Amino acid sequence: MAVTTFAAIDIGSYYVNLEIFELTKKNGIRSLTRVSTNLETGRDTYVLHKITMGTLSELTRILLDYKRIMKEFGVSAVRACAKSAFREANNRFLVVDHIYRATGIMVDVLSNSEQRFLGYKSIASRGEEFQTFIEKGTAIIDVGGGSVQISLFEKDALISTQNILLGSLRIRERLGSFERETVHYDVLVDQLIRKDLINFKRMYLKNRKVESIILVGDYFTNLIFGNTGEMGKIATREEFMAWYDHAVSVSLKDVSEELGISSEMSTVLLPMAVLYRKLIDALDVKTIWLPGIQLTDGIAYDYGEKNKLIRPTHDFEKDILKAAKNISRRYASSKAHNEALVSAADAIFDVVKKSTRLTPRDKLLLRVACYLHDCGKYISLIHVADCSYHIIMSTEIIGLSDRERRIIANVVRYNTQQLGYYEEMGLKGELSVEDYMLVAQLVAIMRISNCLDQSYLQKIKAMTAVKKDDELVLTVEAEGDFTLERGVFRENVDFFEEIFNLKPVLRIKVRR
């Protein structure tokens, strides 16, 4: 039986975690050891907007120590991920380069959506328990040092996800200069976060019923809720409120002594406790599940999935598409037109991919672009392309990297705007040459697909796409007058042919 020993490193706002896993096709994922070291990188970033040389030196020492441990376990693969403390540091590229030269470990600075997606996969590693919870109204809440992520599920599907810059360490640093002016620090935290939580509830909850929450936190999350077991705990609202009322009625020194942590750490724990209290109130939930997982579980799950060492228990691409559909609905796009566009784009993609380097992941990006291609109409009927671009770039889609979101936004923009050659457009700061080529290919497919439902009347009842010599032959069965669609189709033939060296040909069978 082939065994892979894999190491996951999580560089957070106030700790650096190492977890070593054993992965096999037969037994799945098994944790071998977990090591955690305190290091407040977030203190640097949230105050100075950079990681200091002192913190970098200490982080390098920790990672070198972790390399020694990995060698002892015979680790064959490693992935190190950094979160908001790195992501928001102005000198993150210099820091990543220094770490690589000093340790040989390449740190992957996660975008927020990538980070939360790995957290999401961490929970999915719990299998049937996860599936059972998300079949009902459920919120996944991830409170970190820099921010809070709230993802809403309903009927086994991701409805929406939002990030709020209200992490425990960020709050502590924000209030640090005047916390001594009050004896009710919890009230001070409450008032600081109140506005953002009210806005979230008003915009995204409305009449939605949330029956339970799943907490994807870290050491402090499990400490607050008394979760000492690795396999998780189900807690009640009453249990948490009883602990919370006690914690805010005594001094931070008393809290730190009771929990066995330093006084410094208790200043991080209290803002997190207030956040959880306000979120539980806002969502009005009774049941709280702590799966007993960390980001390292998600990193290992992701590695096992990509290397076909484990069988996924949840369809994550379905969640990405569901999120895109919900964004489309929010901006009043036509559902029927979008589905017609996706159907045509799928058919064309499946033909051209055979002679290109297009991947299944690229097909997913094309589908997301189809669902979001005219969301900018909600803002302006004149500047649809630019408005759509900015909406996509400003909207988080969990599971997509910043690079993938930029590709989608550009596909949508150049669906209607002219896409010139790379050098003449000055796209170097926006897209690499490889990404430009991918954008051009997806744009070509979308333009041909979009013109087939130019009237938004879904005249096509059936369509086949086949390659014959140097032609892409699209045979459609249509109802009604197809003159508009035929004319717009002709306008997009040359661009498609230049991109794929394949001339689109439209053959129409009219249904009477």
Secondary structure as UniProt FT lines:
FT   STRAND          4..11
FT   STRAND          15..24
FT   TURN            25..27
FT   STRAND          28..38
FT   HELIX           41..48
FT   HELIX           53..72
FT   TURN            73..74
FT   STRAND          77..82
FT   HELIX           84..87
FT   TURN            90..91
FT   HELIX           92..103
FT   STRAND          107..109
FT   HELIX           112..124
FT   TURN            125..127
FT   HELIX           128..134
FT   STRAND          138..143
FT   STRAND          148..154
FT   TURN            155..156
FT   STRAND          157..164
FT   HELIX           168..175
FT   TURN            176..178
FT   HELIX           179..181
FT   HELIX           185..200
FT   HELIX           201..205
FT   TURN            206..207
FT   STRAND          212..215
FT   HELIX           219..224
FT   TURN            225..226
FT   TURN            230..231
FT   STRAND          233..236
FT   HELIX           237..249
FT   HELIX           252..259
FT   HELIX           263..283
FT   STRAND          287..290
FT   HELIX           295..306
FT   TURN            307..308
FT   HELIX           316..330
FT   TURN            331..332
FT   HELIX           335..352
FT   HELIX           353..355
FT   HELIX           360..372
FT   TURN            373..374
FT   HELIX           375..378
FT   HELIX           384..394
FT   TURN            398..399
FT   HELIX           402..413
FT   TURN            414..416
FT   HELIX           422..425
FT   TURN            428..430
FT   HELIX           433..451
FT   TURN            452..455
FT   STRAND          460..468
FT   TURN            469..470
FT   STRAND          471..479
FT   HELIX           483..500
FT   STRAND          503..511
//
